[in-house]
Amino acid sequence: MTLRTLRLATLVSLTFPGAAFAQAPATVAADAERRIEAGLRQVVTWRRDFHQHPELGMQETRTSKIIADHLRSLGLEVQVGVPGAPTAVVGVLKGAKPGRVVGLRADMDGLPVTEQVDLPFKSTARAMWNGAETGVMHACGHDNHMAILLGAATALAGMKDQLPGTVKFIFQPAEEGPGGAEPMVKAGVLKNPNVDAVFGLHVFPFPAGQIVYRAGPLMASADEFTITITGRQTHGAVPWGGVDPIVIGAQIVTAFQSIVARQVNIAEAPAVVTVGKFAGGNRSNIIPDSVELVGTIRAFDEGERAKIRERVRAIATNYAAASGATAKVEFGLGYPVTKNDPALTERMVPTLKRVAGEAQVKVGALTGTAEDFSYFQQDVPGLFFFLGVTPPSQDASKAALNHSPLFFADETALPVGVRALTHLTIDYLFGPATAR
């Protein structure tokens, strides 16, 4: 793809008819546009390099070095690694004038997926995952996120003398697990100076260049649970001689269906309880000593999320006890609800419409997928949105979803992402002091 093609395919006019820049002076916004356009070729180069060399969560050493080296070359203060997130990178850009602080976040990790898309820069990376060798792929599009944020950092760093305030560029490891946002927040990434608002995006199989947002809850919370049911092993022909954990497990799985159906106020917000793994036994004529259930809970309300966890624990332990068995319930990786600050969202939507074109900005539906960007939003107002990456020639409703080995991102969306993060930043920094 040539730079000329990128220009023709993606650049839109700086204003709509009859509309002015929401916050930043026109001269500042125009300068941002020039700098963004000048860096688009490098954004594509970064994206392809990251795509070809993905790394799993907390192993993003090559990726981290590339990012840190470039941020240093821009004159930013750079920190690599925090407790619990050794590959994290944070770059701080201080404007020439005092003002508020914006955080911009991109995630860095790939997935244990073997790529099936035929690209010149296709990933052939391999790694160990759960004791077995696997392919590694940016199947969730984090390669795009990093390239977009580097593009925004480059443009904004060139405008340092015009900016009021500070920008923190947050490159976070392990979004896919074990989670890099929470340790970064605990380590103070949003402090010193204190971030006033944080922005992030995620590529998704919407039409390329489309921006989809939602005020309030956007993405679900995610909790993993593991339940170990211990009975007493016996011969399959003599079930009364033991305690059958398989039957008990089946009863528990069935009982879980009543949680959402009868105990959650789905008129307020939907929820899901799914058991994705049921393992135990090794012969047809042996009732095993124990079985393991592994599943996930998704919710859009933190109160309902807590209630569902309590009901999962109560059902498992009580059903097991009633049958003479025991159930050990453990909750693992958990991400809160990704919830956009309503006031901040309302304040920044005009910027998104100016960047992508009013017809290309949509209010989206709730999605059951989860994001640990939610940890940043728990501390400061945040806005997280989707960027479409499905080529115009393809029906977006039939495009491969994130996490698929066939996931594909159209690079014509990259400039829209760079423009969105850059203009959200300058509009917020130049905006009214009371704006959120």
N, C-alpha and C positions, 0 to 999 in steps of 0.2 A: 504494500500500500504506500503510495507516494504522499508527500506532504500536501501537494495540490489536491489529491483526492480527499484527504482528511478535511481540508478547508471547505471544499465544495459540499462534502457530505454532512458536515456537522456544525459549522459556524453559523450562527444566526445573528440577526442585527442586535445592536446593543439595547435598543428600546422597542416597545410596541408603539403603534400609533397612539398618540395622546397620553403616553405614560412616561414618567421620568424615573431615574434611578431612585430606588426606595430610600437609600441612606447615603451611600458613598457619593462624593462629588463626581460629576461626569468625567472630569479629567483623570481622576484616580481609576475609575472603572475602565476607561479607555486604555490607560496604561496597562492595567491588568490583562486586558484582552490581547494587547500586542505581545506581552510577555508569555502568556499562555500559548498563543499560536506559535511563537518562536521555539517553544519547548516540546511541541507535540511529537516530533520525530523521536526525540529521546524518550518520551513516555512510552511509545510503542516498543522501542528497543528494550527498555526496562521490563515491560510486561512480558515480552517474549523470552527474555533471559530468565526471569523468575519462573515462568511457566515451564521452561525446559529443565530447571534445576530446583524442583520443589523439595521441601524438607518437612518432616513431621514436627508436631508440637514440642517445644522446648529443645529442639534440635536444629533450629534455624540459624546455625552459625555463619554459613556463607551468606545467606540472605541478610542477616544482621550487619555483617561487615560492609556489604555493599551500601546499605542504607546509611550507616553511621559515617562512612567515608564521604558520601555525597553531602550529607548534612554539614559535616565539618568544612567541606570545600565551599559551602555557602556562607561560612562565617558564623554558624549557629553554635550555641553551647550544647554539647552532646553528652548524654549519659547512656552507657550500655550496661544492661543488667541491673535488676533489683532483686531483693530476696524473694524467692519463689518464682522468678521469671528471669533466668540468666541471659536470655537472648533478647530481651526487651530493649528497644531504642527510644529515647526521648530527645528531641531537638527543640531548643528554645530560641525563638526569634524575638528580640526586643526592638520594638519600634522606636522611632526618634522622639516620640511624644508620649506622655503618660496616658494611660487609659485602661480599659478592661482587658481581660485575658480570655482568649478562645482556645479550646482544645480541639484538635482534629485527629481522628483515630483511624488506623487501618490495621487489619489483622494479617498475620504473616504465614501461617502454617498450611501445609498441604494435607492430603488424606491418603490412607492406605488403599488406594484404588489404582488399578492398572489402566492407563489411558488407551482408548480405542479410537480416538479421533486422529485422522491422518493429517498431520501438520508438519511443516519443515522444522518446527521447534517443538515437536512432540516430546513429552517426558519419557525417558527411559530409566529414570532413577529407581533404585531398589532400596529397601530398608527392611529391618526386622520389626514385626508387629505381632504381639501376642505369641511370641515364640516361633513364628514362621516368616519366611521371606515373602515380601509382597512388592508390587509396584507402588510408586508414589506419584500422585497427580494433584494439581491444583483444581480439583473437581468441584470446589465451591467458589472458585473465582477470586481467591485472595491475591493472586498475582496481579489482577486488575486493580484491586484496592490499593496495593502498595505503590504501583506505578502512578496511579491517579494522585495519591498523596504526595509523592515525590515531585510530581509536576506542579502541584499547588505550592509546595514548599519552595520550589525554584522561582516561581512567579512572585510569591510574596516576599522572599528574601531580596529580590531585586527592587522591591518597593519599600524597603525598610525605612528610608528617610521620610516617607509619606505617611507611615502608619502610626496611629495613636494606639498604644497598648502593646500587648504581647501575644504571640501565638505559640502554643505547644503542639508539636507534631509527635503523636503517640503511635509508635509501631509496636503492636502487641502480639506476643506469641500465643500459640496453643488455644485459639478460640474453639477449635473442634474438641478440645479436651487435652489435659486436665483443667484448662481454663487459665488464661493469663491476665484477664482484666482484674479479677479480685485481688491477687497479690500486688498488682501495680497500684491499685487504689490504696491498699493497706500500706504500701511503701511510700505513699504521699505524692503520687504522680499528679494529682489535682491540686497540690498545695505549693506554696513558695515559688512563684506567686500563685494565688488561688484562682482557679479557673472559674469563670462566670457562666460559660455555656460551652457545651461540647457537641460536635457534629460528627456524623459518620454515615457511610452508605454501604450498600451491599448489592452486587450484581445479581440479577434474577432473570428468568426467561420471560420477561415482558418484551414488547417490541423495542429494538435498539434505540437508545436515546430517550426513552420515556422515563419519567420520574414518578414514582408511586409513594405516597406518604399517608399517614393517618395520625391525627391528634389522639392523645391518650394511648391505651394499649394497642400495640401493633403486632408484636410477636409474643408467643406464649412463654410462660415459665417452663423449665424442664427439670424434672427430678428423676433420677434413676434409682430403682430399688432392687435389692436382691433378697430373696426369701429362701432360707434353707429349712426344709421340713424334715424332721428326724422322727422316724417311726421305729419299727423293729423288723429286721429281715426274717423272712420265712420262705418256705416252699410255695410255689404258685398254686399247687394243688391243695394246700392247707392254709388258706388265708387267715383263718381264725387263730393260727399259731403265732401271728405277729401283728404289727400295726402297719397298714398299707399307706405309705406317704403319697403314692401316685393318686389314689382315690381322693385323699384329703386335698392334695394340690389341685385336682380337677374341681372340687367343690369350692375351693378358694377362688380360682379363676372365674368360675361362674358367679360367685357372690360379688366379686369386684364389679360386675356389670351393673349392680344395683346402686353403686355409689353415685355415678353420674345420672342414672335414670331416675333415682328416687331421693337423693340426698344433696344434690347440688342445684342451686338456683340457676338453671340454664337460661332463664329469661333475662338474667343480668349479664352472664358471660359463659361461653361454652367451656367444656373441659373434656379431657380424655384420660382414661386409664387403660394401658395396653400391656399385656404380658407377651413379650417377644421371644422368650426362651423358656422351655420346660424340659429339664434334663434329669434323667435318673434311670438306673437299671441297665443291665447288659445281657439278660437272657429272658426268653419267653416264660420260663418256669421258675423264676426267682423274683419274689417281691423284694425290692431293694430296701436298704436301711434308710436311705434319704433321697430327696429330690431337691432340685434347685429351680426356682422361678426368678426370672429377670425381666424387668419391665420399665416402663416410663409413665410419668404423670405430666400432663400438660394442662395449664390453666391460664386465665387472663386476669385473675383477681387474686391478690396475695392472701386475702382471708380465706377464699375457697381453696387455694393451694394448700394452706396449712390444714384445713379441715379434711381434705382428701388424704393427705399423708397420715393423719390420725386414724381415718377409717380403714386405710390399707393395713396399718399395723394392728388395729383392733380385730378386723375380720380374720387376718392370717393367724394371729395368736389364739383367738377364741375358737375358731374352727378346728385348729390343730389340737387344742386342749380338750375339746369336746370328744375327740376321737382317740384320745390317749397318746397323742404325739406332741411334739414341741415345734414351734416355729420361731426362727431367728430372723428378724427383719432389719435390714441395713439400708440406709439411704446414701447414695454416692453423689456423683456429680450433680450439682443443682444450679441452675441459672434463674434469676428472677424474671419477672415480666418485663419485656422491653416496652417501656411506656414513654411516649413523647410528651414533653411538657406542653400543655395546650397553649399557653400564652406565647411561648417561644415559637411554637409551630405556626401560629397565626401571624406572628411578626415576620417570619422568614419565608412564608409561602410566596409572597410577591417576588422575592429573589429567585426562587426556583422557577417560577413561571417566566421570568425574564431570561433566565439561562437556557431553558429548554424550549420555550414557546408555550403559550398558555394551553394550547390543545394537547400538549405532550405531558402535562402534569395532571395526575389523577389521584383521587382519594381511593385508597385500596381497602380490601377486606382484611379481617383478622387472618393471621397465618399461624398454624400450629408449630412451625419451626421456632427455634429459640436462638438467642444471641447473648454472649456475655458482655456486650456493650451496655447491657442493662445495669451492670455494676457501676459504670460511670454515671448513669442517669440517677442512681440512688443518692449520689452525693451532690450533683449539680444539675441544673436544667439541661436536657439534651434533646436533640432532634436526629433521628435515624430514618433513612429512607432507602427505597429500592431504586436501582438504575437498570433499565432494561437492556439486554444484550443479545436478543434474538435477531438474526439478520432479516431484512425486509422481505427476502425471498421465501422465508419460512413462516409457517403458521405457528405463532407463539404458543398456542394452546397444545401443540403437538411436540414442542421442543423438549429435548432431554432436560430433566430437572437437575439442580445442584446435587452433587454427590454421585451422579451417574458417570460411568466411564466414557459416555458420549457427550458430556456437557461441553458446550462450545460458546465462547463469548466473541461477539462481533466487535472488532476494534473501533468501529465508527462511534461507539458509545464512549470511548475513553475521553475525548475532549469535553463532552457534556459533564462527565464526572469531575474533571479538573476545574472546569468553569464553576460548577456548583460549589465545591469546597472553597475555591478562591473567593467567589463573590459572597457566599454566606459569611466568610470571615470579615471581609472589608465592610460589608453592609452592617454587620453586627458591631464592629469596632467604631464605625462612624455614626452609629445610630444613637437615639436618645439615651441618656444616662439611666433612665428608668426602664428601658426596654429589656425584655427577657425573651 
